[in-house]
Amino acid sequence: MKKSAVFFLLLVAVSILGVVMSMGNGPVQSAKYDSGDVSWILAATALVLLMTPGLAYFYGGMIDSKNVISTMLQSFIAMGVVSVIWIVLGFSLSFGDSLGGIIGNPTSFFMFQHVLDAKAWPSAPTIPLVLFAFFQLKFAIIAPALISGTFAERVRFKSYLIFLVLFSLLIYCPLAHWTWHPSGFLYKMGVIDFAGGSVVHISAGFAALAASIFLRDRNTVKPKLSPANIPYVLLGTGLLWFGWFGFNAGSAMSAGMLAATAFATTNTASAAAGLSWVLFDSVKGKKPSALGFCIGAVVGLVAITPAAGFVSIPSSLLIGTVAGFSSNVVAHWSTTRTSLEDTLDVFPCHGVGGLVGIIMTGLLASMAVNAGNTTGNGLIFGEFHLISVQLIGAAVTILYTFVGSFLILKITDFFSPMKVSEAEKDVGNDFSQHGEKIDSNITILETELN
């Protein structure tokens, strides 16, 4: 029996198990929720999901024409794979009853048991738990999808799927538990991450760094990036910027002043980082480019993510400016001074951008903006505790993600070789992995893959 048939039957079996286990469960009829908050988080959840197709266009436009479909599919397939994982185990591992502050009990919400009839999540008391769970799902989807920018052109689709599953369960879920569960050890330490600067972006960025090291080939010259479609990049940036308002403002978990503040800081930081990237390019003698502004704008969105609900609007201007400059410098260094082959600069944009955001949260956070921040004010206000725990939290996240991702890559490669062959690379992943091509006028012979 083919492996695909086995996986299909497994999916059917899991689905039937879920139906059986859900019999007799239903929503809590007596629960009191705020209709305004429910409406806003429903909208925010949809906005966050839109970010993943936006990412597909953002990455797809940057790659060459023979790898556009495969690159975009790596984002879209994450919506399917991670959604199923989240229902079966992911939500339990992330937000289930804590086992020593390290991981959630996998039986707490196995197959989404008790999600409809359980009490609301402590930080989101005015919305149903099922809505909180699906809002968090959208974060879990985009985190591994971000890493696909490093895999573009070079990785077999089957191997990517294995990595996707393992990263979601072994890297993302523990990080979410540590940082956002009230019993998570980083949460109890006082680490603050409003919407995923460490959980989503540092994890994706340093996983990308691990992949860049694992996949590099010192014996070949790094190919020059030849974007297939800059308008795709512009469209993807617009969708990401639009969806990011749900990502950050939705993390307030209510429709109030905190959401409005996060909305404002998100837009400001993105604008500042986009301009910072273009202006720094100009200082280096480069022409201002659409690609440069788009990358910079996304870096600003990344950097403000951990800080969005903790800093003032002027502070977000500074965060965006610093992040745009820092990521630009690291991207240039990585491309010209190292043998790393991070195809779409995932590490400089998300790893460095997320790290800048986490550190600057420790510098600029103000309890006047968010009284729910019980750790304290940032270093600029003369308090040292917050910056110290932010640095510890960042170090833990980086170490765990980098080492864990490298091991996952080794395991994946053992069961399913990661790299495409030279013949497959010449033809392009669109045809070699999926039997599709973006231009119907391109003729590809099967013998080219032999």
C-alpha positions in Angstrom: 0.0 0.0 0.0 1.3 3.4 -0.9 2.3 5.8 1.9 -0.2 8.3 0.7 -3.0 5.8 1.1 -1.8 5.0 4.6 -1.9 8.7 5.6 -5.3 9.1 4.0 -6.7 6.2 6.1 -5.0 7.6 9.2 -6.7 10.9 8.6 -10.0 9.2 8.3 -9.4 7.2 11.5 -8.5 10.3 13.4 -11.6 12.1 12.1 -13.8 9.2 13.2 -12.1 9.1 16.6 -12.8 12.8 17.0 -16.5 12.3 16.2 -16.9 9.5 18.7 -15.1 11.4 21.5 -17.1 14.6 20.9 -20.5 12.8 21.4 -22.3 14.4 24.3 -20.2 17.5 24.5 -21.7 20.9 23.7 -21.2 24.6 24.3 -21.8 26.1 27.7 -25.2 27.7 27.5 -24.9 29.8 30.6 -21.6 31.5 29.8 -21.5 35.3 29.6 -19.4 36.8 26.8 -19.0 40.3 25.5 -20.5 40.5 22.0 -18.1 43.3 21.0 -15.1 41.3 22.1 -16.3 38.2 20.4 -16.9 40.1 17.1 -13.5 41.7 17.2 -11.6 38.4 17.9 -13.6 36.6 15.2 -12.5 39.3 12.7 -8.9 39.3 14.1 -8.7 35.5 13.7 -9.7 35.9 10.1 -7.1 38.6 9.6 -4.3 36.5 11.0 -5.2 33.6 8.7 -5.0 36.0 5.8 -1.4 36.6 6.6 -0.4 33.1 5.5 -1.7 33.6 1.9 0.0 37.0 2.1 3.2 35.3 3.0 2.8 32.9 0.1 2.6 35.9 -2.3 5.4 37.7 -0.5 7.8 34.7 -0.9 6.4 33.6 -4.2 7.2 36.9 -5.9 10.8 36.9 -4.7 11.7 33.5 -6.1 12.5 32.5 -9.7 9.7 31.6 -12.0 10.3 27.8 -11.9 9.8 27.7 -8.1 6.9 30.1 -7.6 4.1 27.4 -7.2 6.2 25.2 -4.9 7.2 28.1 -2.7 3.6 29.4 -2.4 2.3 25.9 -1.7 4.6 25.5 1.3 2.7 28.3 3.0 -0.8 27.1 1.9 -0.1 23.5 2.9 0.7 24.7 6.4 -2.9 25.9 6.8 -4.0 22.3 6.3 -1.4 20.4 8.2 -1.1 22.6 11.3 -4.9 23.0 11.5 -5.3 19.2 11.9 -2.3 18.9 14.3 -3.7 21.7 16.4 -7.1 19.9 16.8 -5.5 16.6 17.7 -2.6 17.6 20.0 -1.3 21.1 19.4 -3.7 23.1 21.5 -3.3 20.7 24.4 0.4 20.8 24.2 0.4 24.6 24.1 -2.5 25.5 26.5 -3.4 22.3 28.3 -2.9 21.7 32.0 0.8 22.4 32.6 3.2 19.6 33.3 5.9 21.4 35.4 5.7 24.6 33.3 7.4 22.7 30.4 4.5 21.4 28.2 0.7 21.1 28.3 -0.9 17.8 29.1 -1.7 16.2 25.7 -5.0 14.8 27.1 -6.4 18.2 28.3 -8.0 19.1 25.0 -7.1 16.0 22.9 -9.2 16.1 19.7 -10.6 19.4 21.0 -12.4 17.6 23.9 -13.9 20.1 26.4 -13.0 23.1 24.2 -16.7 23.9 23.7 -17.8 23.3 27.3 -14.7 24.6 29.2 -14.3 27.9 30.9 -12.8 30.8 29.0 -9.1 31.3 28.9 -7.8 33.4 31.9 -6.4 36.2 29.7 -9.5 36.2 27.4 -12.4 35.9 29.8 -15.0 37.6 27.6 -14.7 35.3 24.6 -15.4 31.5 24.2 -12.4 29.2 24.7 -13.0 27.8 21.2 -12.5 31.2 19.7 -9.3 31.7 21.7 -8.1 28.3 20.5 -8.7 29.2 16.8 -7.1 32.6 17.2 -4.0 30.9 18.5 -4.1 28.3 15.7 -3.4 31.0 13.2 -0.2 31.9 15.0 0.8 28.2 15.0 0.2 28.1 11.2 2.3 31.0 10.2 5.4 30.2 12.4 6.6 27.1 10.4 5.4 28.7 7.1 7.9 31.6 7.7 10.7 29.1 7.6 9.8 28.0 4.1 11.6 31.1 2.7 14.9 29.3 3.6 13.7 26.0 2.0 12.7 27.7 -1.3 14.2 26.0 -4.3 16.1 23.4 -2.3 13.9 21.1 -0.3 11.7 18.1 -1.3 8.1 18.6 -0.6 7.7 15.3 1.4 10.6 16.3 3.6 9.1 19.7 4.2 5.9 18.1 5.4 7.8 16.0 7.9 9.7 19.0 9.2 6.4 21.0 9.4 4.8 18.4 11.7 7.9 17.9 13.9 8.6 21.7 14.2 5.0 22.4 15.2 4.8 19.7 17.9 8.4 19.9 19.2 9.3 23.5 18.9 6.3 25.8 18.5 4.0 24.1 21.1 6.6 24.1 23.9 7.5 27.7 23.2 3.9 28.8 23.3 3.4 27.0 26.6 6.5 28.5 28.2 5.6 32.0 27.1 1.8 32.3 27.2 0.5 29.7 29.6 0.1 31.1 33.1 2.1 28.2 34.4 4.8 28.3 31.7 8.3 28.8 33.2 9.1 31.9 31.0 5.7 33.4 31.8 6.3 33.0 35.5 9.8 34.4 35.2 8.2 37.6 33.9 9.0 37.4 30.1 6.5 39.4 28.1 5.7 38.8 24.5 2.5 40.5 23.4 1.9 38.7 20.1 4.7 36.3 19.3 8.0 38.0 18.8 9.8 35.1 20.4 7.3 32.3 20.0 6.7 33.0 16.3 9.5 35.1 14.8 12.6 34.3 16.8 11.7 30.6 16.6 11.2 30.8 12.8 14.3 33.0 12.3 16.7 30.8 14.2 15.2 27.6 12.7 15.9 29.2 9.4 19.5 29.8 10.5 19.8 26.1 11.4 18.4 25.2 8.0 20.8 27.5 6.3 23.7 25.8 8.0 22.4 22.3 7.4 21.6 22.9 3.7 24.6 25.0 2.7 27.0 23.8 0.1 30.4 25.4 0.3 31.4 24.0 -3.0 28.9 26.0 -5.1 28.5 29.7 -5.7 25.3 31.1 -4.1 22.8 31.8 -6.8 21.7 35.4 -7.3 18.1 36.1 -6.3 16.0 36.7 -9.4 12.5 37.8 -8.3 9.8 36.4 -10.6 7.2 39.0 -9.8 7.7 42.1 -7.8 3.9 43.0 -7.9 3.4 39.6 -6.0 5.8 40.9 -3.3 3.8 44.2 -3.1 0.5 42.3 -2.9 1.9 40.0 -0.2 3.3 42.9 1.8 -0.1 44.6 1.7 -1.9 41.4 2.9 0.7 40.9 5.6 0.4 44.5 6.8 -3.4 44.3 6.8 -3.5 40.9 8.5 -1.0 42.0 11.1 -3.5 44.3 12.7 -5.4 41.1 13.7 -2.1 39.5 14.8 -1.2 42.3 17.2 -4.3 44.2 18.0 -6.2 40.9 18.3 -3.8 39.8 21.0 -5.4 42.3 23.3 -8.2 39.8 23.5 -10.8 42.5 23.7 -12.1 45.5 21.7 -10.8 48.3 23.8 -8.0 50.8 24.3 -5.2 48.2 24.4 -6.3 46.8 21.0 -6.4 50.4 19.6 -2.9 51.0 21.0 -1.5 47.8 19.5 -3.1 48.8 16.2 -1.4 52.2 16.2 2.0 50.9 17.2 1.9 48.2 14.5 1.3 50.6 11.7 3.9 53.1 12.9 6.7 50.5 13.3 6.1 49.0 9.9 6.1 52.4 8.2 9.3 53.4 10.0 11.1 50.2 9.2 10.2 50.3 5.5 11.6 53.9 5.3 14.6 52.9 7.4 15.5 50.1 5.0 15.1 52.2 1.9 17.0 55.1 3.3 19.9 52.9 4.5 20.0 51.4 1.0 20.3 54.9 -0.4 23.2 55.7 1.9 25.0 52.6 0.6 24.5 53.9 -3.0 21.6 51.6 -4.0 18.5 52.8 -5.7 15.3 52.8 -3.6 13.4 49.7 -4.5 10.0 48.2 -4.1 11.5 45.0 -2.8 13.6 46.9 -0.2 10.6 48.8 1.2 8.5 45.7 1.3 11.1 43.7 3.2 11.7 46.6 5.6 8.0 47.0 6.3 7.7 43.3 7.2 10.7 43.6 9.5 9.0 46.5 11.3 5.8 44.3 11.7 8.0 41.5 13.1 9.9 43.8 15.6 6.8 45.5 17.0 5.0 42.2 17.5 6.3 41.5 21.1 6.0 45.2 22.1 2.8 46.2 20.4 0.7 46.3 23.6 3.4 47.4 25.9 5.0 50.5 24.4 3.9 54.0 23.4 3.4 55.1 19.8 6.6 57.2 19.7 8.5 54.1 21.0 7.2 52.0 18.1 8.7 54.6 15.7 12.1 54.0 17.3 11.6 50.2 17.3 10.8 50.1 13.6 13.7 52.4 12.7 16.2 50.3 14.6 14.8 47.0 13.3 14.9 48.1 9.7 18.5 49.2 9.9 19.6 46.1 11.9 18.0 43.6 9.6 19.4 45.3 6.6 22.9 45.1 7.9 22.6 41.5 8.9 21.0 40.6 5.5 23.9 42.2 3.6 26.5 40.5 5.8 24.8 37.1 5.6 24.6 37.3 1.8 28.1 38.7 1.1 30.3 37.5 3.9 29.1 34.0 4.8 28.5 30.7 3.0 24.9 30.6 4.5 22.2 30.2 1.9 19.1 31.7 3.4 17.2 32.0 0.2 14.7 34.7 1.2 16.6 36.2 4.3 14.3 34.6 6.9 16.9 34.8 9.6 17.8 38.5 9.1 14.2 39.5 8.9 12.5 37.3 11.5 15.3 36.2 13.7 17.0 39.5 14.0 13.8 41.5 13.8 12.1 39.4 16.5 15.2 39.7 18.7 15.3 43.5 18.3 11.7 43.6 19.3 12.1 41.4 22.4 15.1 43.5 23.6 13.5 46.8 22.9 10.4 45.7 24.7 12.6 45.3 27.7 14.0 48.8 27.1 10.8 50.7 26.3 7.8 48.9 27.9 5.6 51.1 30.0 3.1 50.0 32.6 1.2 53.2 31.8 0.4 51.7 28.4 -0.5 48.2 29.8 -1.2 47.9 33.5 -1.4 44.1 32.9 2.3 44.0 32.5 3.2 42.9 36.1 6.9 42.5 35.4 7.7 46.2 35.4 8.7 49.1 33.3 11.6 49.0 30.7 15.2 50.1 31.3 14.5 53.6 30.0 12.3 54.2 33.1 15.2 53.1 35.4 14.0 49.6 36.1 16.4 46.7 35.3 14.3 43.6 36.0 12.3 43.5 32.7 15.3 43.8 30.4 17.1 41.1 32.3 14.3 38.6 32.0 13.7 39.5 28.3 17.3 38.7 27.6 17.1 35.4 29.4 13.9 34.5 27.6 15.4 35.4 24.2 18.5 33.3 25.0 16.4 30.3 26.0 14.2 30.6 22.9 17.2 30.9 20.6 19.1 28.0 22.1 16.1 25.7 22.2 14.9 26.6 18.7 18.3 26.4 17.0 19.4 23.1 18.5 16.0 21.6 18.3 15.5 22.6 14.7 18.9 21.3 13.7 18.1 17.9 15.2 14.7 17.9 13.5 16.4 18.6 10.2 18.8 15.6 10.8 15.9 13.3 11.7 13.9 14.4 8.7 16.9 14.0 6.4 17.4 10.4 7.7 13.9 9.3 6.8 13.4 11.5 3.7 16.4 13.3 2.1 15.9 17.0 2.4 17.7 18.3 -0.7 16.5 18.1 -4.2 18.9 16.6 -6.8 20.8 18.9 -9.2 18.5 17.7 -12.0 15.4 18.6 -10.0 16.9 22.0 -9.1 17.6 22.7 -12.7 14.0 21.9 -13.7 12.6 23.6 -10.7 10.5 22.4 -7.8 7.2 23.4 -9.4 7.5 20.6 -11.9 9.8 18.1 -10.1 7.8 18.1 -6.9 4.2 18.9 -8.1 4.1 18.4 -11.9 3.0 21.9 -12.4 4.5 25.0 -14.0 3.5 28.7 -13.8 4.1 29.3 -17.6 2.3 26.9 -19.9 4.7 27.7 -22.7 7.6 26.2 -20.8 8.3 22.7 -22.1 9.9 20.3 -19.7 10.9 16.8 -20.7 10.6 13.9 -18.2 14.1 12.9 -19.2 15.5 16.1 -17.7 14.8 14.6 -14.2 16.6 11.3 -15.0 
